């Protein structure tokens, strides 16, 4: 396994992790750099960069570069398709949207992006990506058949299948900006069947929510919107502190 994956595993031996997602479509390189600094100061473990719309090309490159210039945190790409690859990132969640109806999001974009990842020397981390209701933008764009919130076993079946297909992380996604995160019961059931680390994201806005999800079995919590919506850097810092307070120690 590569450097970033090793870093994740070593940290997980000691604590639960918190990744912050920055979407280049909504965040300028300058703001991304400042946010990354705040993230590093507060002990965030990695920055993910990506989004379903517009996180490509120069826009993406500039955001990744600014984060790298302003922090030493690993930058992990979180691509919406093969367009979401930047040579300046450290690693890429090489993900498959397992419950999509469209093979493009399961293996098509992956095939189109594979040589680019190799050429740029970005560390690929194979990941099972499972979209849960409501799914928000990624559910719609990715043509997912979102897992019903009251059907944790369906999520667990996809997660275990992902692990058996060789994926080394499972990501349960409620969708960016979801009104509620993935249900705790679903996290519990998924965690009880897999052996690889479990990432949970979408709709997490408070430390209380993060804590409950971690208690239920999440290994890594992802937050994006919570700080993206902040009107100033100070507000972003406060929101981040509130999410992290007493949870990620
Ligand atoms: C979205 O899971 C991430 O892909 C983060 O979601 O923006 O709701 O924090 P939020």
Boltz pocket constraint, residues with backbone or C-beta under 6 A from the ligand:
constraints:
  - pocket:
      binder: B
      contacts: [[A, 21], [A, 138], [A, 172], [A, 173], [A, 174], [A, 175], [A, 176], [A, 177], [A, 178], [A, 200], [A, 201], [A, 202], [A, 203], [A, 204], [A, 222], [A, 223], [A, 224], [A, 225], [A, 226]]
      max_distance: 6.0
